[in-house]
Structure formats: structure tokens, C-alpha cells
Amino acid sequence: MRHSTTRRNVLRGTVAAAGLAATAAAPAGAAHAVPPKGSGPDIGILLYDGYSLLDPTGPAEVLSRLPDATVTMIAEKRGAVRTDTADVAVVAERSIDEVDRLDVLLVPGGGDRGTVGAMNNQALLRWIRAIHRHSRWTTSVCTGSVVLAAAGLLKGRRATTYWASAEYLRSTFDVTYLPQRYVHSGKIITAAGVSAGVDMALYLASLLTDDDTAKAIQLAVEYDPQPPFDAGDATEASPQLKERALQLLASSQV
């Protein structure tokens, strides 16, 4: 069967060929080199043991498409950092000791072990506070807002978080919880659970550039959610469904 020559096929072939040529020309070890900073926003995403995978990677997919942006994974130490399920690891290319300024800081959420660990890690909290002093935007996804609150950054603010952590955030810290996909308060933007980080990242992209650029990125990554079930809103979920959801999370985490 003959394949038709379409613009998409030609583009795909051109990109693939360019990628293969670049790989062949690259010196040994270059694949692990940290790319140079662009002239656009310097965006750092904090990783810690036990984070939830989509919390950092969903926003990274969006924000890395910003013109001339630099997106870097950062952890207490360089190297692979495991998710809450321990099935996947993402590589942190920088340690917190190597980064003292960022335009944008993003703190992901995680399972109980990861979130509690980050909340009690004084080195991470000191670093978050130090970065926040000079950042243009400080952001979080899911229970990352609880980590921001533990660092003292959400006092007196409006914020959102993962639905099951809302009461804890509200009652433990001086925070007004709003059940929204993302909440903008000053230079802090918090996102609700996991997938809401993509919504927040698109909103942030519009603030860093403009609405047209953010819309173009949304189309580029084809973010047009049409889930098979209407079950993602905790305010409309039954107690039984909420209990099942939390059971699934607990059983999948280590």
C-alpha cells in the first residue's frame, strides 16, 4: 500500500531526520548535559522523594514550550528522584545548593509520605522561602500548596489544594481554601490536584507571555480533555467514590 505524501508526514520525517543527525553528531555524554539557559523565563521545578508524577511533568510539558524558556528539575541532591508509587523516577539536573534565583518556582504535591517529608524538611523550606523572595511567580500543584504553607508563604492568602487535603490546609494554616482548578493570590498561584497543574501552567504561560501564546501551546500539546467519565469534581462526588479514590491512592503508594 502506497502512503500518501502529506505535510504532516514530511514534517514528521524532517524532524526525525534532524533528531537523528543531532544524536549522531553529539559527543559521548552530551545527552546528559544540562542545556544552556535561554533568554526567557528561568523555571525551576522542585522534586522530592514521593512526589506525584504528573504534578511536575504536566506543567513542565506546557512551560517548556514557552519561547526561550528554561525548565529545570531541582532536588536536594542531583540525580533520580522517585515518585510516590516508586515506579518512576525523574532526574533532577540541579541541587538546591546550585540554584539561588528563579523567575518561576513550582512545588509539586505527593503522597502522604512525600508531602509530610517535604513539610518537615527544613533545608527545602528554607530554600523555597529564599527563592520566593526574588521569584516572579511561586506556584504549586496538589499538596504542594501544603508545602508552601509549611514554608510560611500562604499565610492570609487564598489557595487551593488536593480536595482531600483542603480541610487540613484550611484548619492548620491561615489559608482561605477555594475549590477551584487554580487560585491566583499575589505572585502565588496554587493548583488543585494533579491534573489541575496543566490548567495552572497554561494560565501561567499567559501571564509570562500573552493569551495567544498560551492558546498556541494548548493546541501544540493538544490539551482538549474529554474524559470518558464525569467523575473528577470532588464537590459532586459521592462519599463512596471519594473513599474508593483514596483507597486506590493509598494502595498504590509506597
C-alpha positions in Angstrom: 0.0 0.0 0.0 1.4 3.4 -1.0 1.5 6.0 1.7 0.3 9.5 0.7 2.8 12.3 1.0 1.2 14.8 3.3 2.6 17.9 5.0 2.4 16.1 8.3 4.4 13.1 7.0 7.0 15.4 5.5 7.3 17.4 8.8 7.5 14.2 10.9 10.3 12.9 8.6 12.1 16.2 8.7 12.0 16.4 12.5 13.0 12.7 12.9 16.0 13.1 10.5 17.1 16.3 12.3 16.9 14.5 15.6 18.9 11.5 14.3 21.6 13.8 12.8 21.9 15.7 16.1 22.2 12.5 18.1 24.9 11.2 15.7 26.9 14.4 15.9 26.7 14.8 19.7 29.7 13.8 21.7 29.6 11.0 24.2 27.7 12.0 27.4 26.1 15.0 25.8 22.6 13.6 26.3 23.0 14.1 30.0 24.4 17.7 29.7 22.3 20.5 31.2 21.1 22.7 28.4 22.2 26.4 28.5 19.7 28.9 29.8 17.5 30.6 27.3 16.7 34.3 27.3 13.2 33.7 28.5 11.9 32.8 32.0 14.1 30.6 34.2 11.6 28.0 35.6 12.6 25.6 38.4 10.5 22.6 39.4 11.3 21.1 42.8 11.4 17.3 43.2 11.4 15.4 46.4 11.1 11.8 47.3 7.4 10.7 47.0 6.0 13.4 44.7 3.2 12.6 42.3 4.4 12.1 38.7 2.1 14.4 36.8 2.4 17.3 39.3 5.9 18.3 37.9 5.8 16.7 34.5 2.4 18.1 33.3 3.4 21.7 33.9 6.9 21.0 32.5 5.3 19.9 29.2 3.5 23.2 28.9 6.1 25.6 30.3 9.0 24.1 28.3 7.2 25.3 25.1 7.4 28.9 26.1 9.7 30.8 23.8 13.3 30.7 25.1 12.2 29.4 28.5 14.5 27.2 30.6 12.8 24.4 32.7 15.0 22.6 35.2 14.2 19.9 37.7 15.8 20.6 41.0 16.1 18.5 44.2 18.0 18.4 47.4 20.7 16.5 45.5 21.2 15.9 41.8 20.0 12.6 40.4 16.9 10.4 40.0 14.1 11.2 42.4 11.3 8.6 42.8 7.6 9.2 42.7 5.0 8.2 45.4 4.5 4.9 43.7 8.2 4.3 43.3 7.6 3.0 39.8 9.1 6.1 38.0 12.0 8.4 38.7 12.7 11.8 37.2 16.2 13.2 37.1 17.0 16.4 39.0 19.7 18.2 37.0 20.4 20.7 39.7 20.6 20.6 43.5 19.1 23.3 45.7 22.6 24.5 46.6 23.2 25.3 43.0 20.2 27.5 42.5 19.6 30.8 44.3 17.4 32.7 41.8 14.4 31.6 39.6 11.8 33.5 37.7 9.3 30.8 38.5 9.3 28.1 41.2 6.9 25.2 41.1 6.4 22.9 44.0 4.6 19.6 43.3 2.4 17.6 45.6 2.8 14.0 46.5 1.6 11.1 48.6 1.4 11.3 52.4 5.0 10.2 52.8 6.3 12.7 50.2 4.2 15.7 51.4 4.9 15.2 55.1 8.6 14.6 54.3 8.8 17.9 52.4 6.9 19.8 55.0 9.4 18.7 57.6 12.5 19.2 55.5 13.9 22.4 56.9 16.5 22.7 54.1 13.8 22.5 51.4 11.6 25.0 53.3 14.5 27.5 53.7 15.3 27.2 50.0 11.7 27.7 49.0 11.5 30.9 51.1 14.8 32.2 49.7 13.7 31.5 46.1 10.3 33.1 46.7 11.8 36.4 47.9 13.0 37.1 44.3 10.7 35.0 42.1 8.3 36.5 39.7 5.9 33.6 40.4 5.8 30.9 43.0 3.4 28.1 42.2 2.3 24.7 43.4 0.3 21.7 42.3 -1.9 19.5 44.5 -0.5 19.2 48.1 2.4 21.3 47.0 0.3 24.2 48.4 0.6 22.5 51.9 4.4 22.6 51.5 4.2 26.3 50.6 2.0 26.8 53.6 4.6 25.0 55.8 7.2 27.4 54.5 5.0 30.3 55.6 4.1 31.6 52.2 0.3 31.2 52.3 -0.5 33.0 55.5 -3.6 35.1 55.0 -3.9 34.0 51.3 -6.5 32.3 49.2 -5.3 29.0 47.8 -6.4 25.6 46.5 -5.0 22.1 47.0 -6.0 18.4 46.5 -9.6 18.0 47.6 -8.8 15.5 50.4 -6.2 18.0 51.9 -8.5 21.0 51.8 -9.7 20.8 55.4 -6.1 20.3 56.7 -4.8 23.3 54.7 -7.7 25.5 56.0 -7.6 24.4 59.6 -3.8 24.1 60.1 -2.7 27.3 58.3 -4.2 30.7 58.0 -5.4 30.0 54.5 -8.8 30.5 52.7 -9.4 27.4 50.7 -11.1 27.8 47.3 -12.3 24.7 45.5 -11.0 25.9 42.1 -8.7 24.4 39.5 -6.2 27.1 40.3 -6.1 30.2 42.5 -4.1 33.4 41.9 -3.1 35.3 45.0 -0.4 37.9 44.7 2.5 36.3 43.0 1.5 32.9 44.2 -0.6 30.5 42.0 -1.8 27.2 43.5 -3.4 24.4 41.6 -5.8 21.7 42.7 -5.0 18.0 42.4 -2.5 16.5 39.9 -4.1 17.2 36.5 -5.0 20.8 37.5 -1.4 21.6 37.2 -1.8 21.6 33.4 -4.6 24.2 33.7 -2.4 26.3 36.0 0.6 26.1 33.7 -1.4 27.3 30.8 -2.7 30.3 32.9 0.9 30.9 34.0 2.1 30.8 30.4 -0.4 33.5 29.5 1.0 35.7 32.3 4.6 35.1 31.2 3.8 35.8 27.6 0.3 36.5 26.3 -3.1 34.7 25.8 -2.3 33.9 22.1 0.9 32.2 23.1 -0.7 30.2 25.8 -3.5 29.2 23.4 -1.0 28.1 20.8 0.8 26.0 23.5 -2.5 24.4 24.4 -3.1 23.5 20.8 0.5 22.3 20.4 0.1 19.8 23.2 -3.5 19.1 22.1 -4.9 19.7 25.6 -8.6 19.2 24.9 -9.8 17.0 27.8 -12.8 14.9 27.0 -12.7 12.2 29.8 -14.9 9.1 29.5 -16.4 9.8 32.9 -17.7 12.9 34.7 -16.1 12.0 38.0 -13.3 14.5 38.5 -15.1 17.1 40.6 -14.9 16.3 44.4 -17.7 18.7 45.1 -20.1 16.4 43.1 -18.6 13.0 44.1 -20.4 10.6 46.4 -18.8 9.6 49.7 -18.4 6.1 48.4 -16.5 7.3 45.3 -14.2 9.6 47.4 -13.5 6.7 49.7 -12.6 4.4 46.8 -10.4 7.1 45.3 -8.4 7.5 48.5 -8.1 3.7 48.8 -6.6 3.5 45.3 -4.2 6.2 46.1 -3.1 4.7 49.4 -2.7 1.2 47.9 -0.5 2.5 45.0 1.9 4.4 47.2 5.0 3.1 49.0 
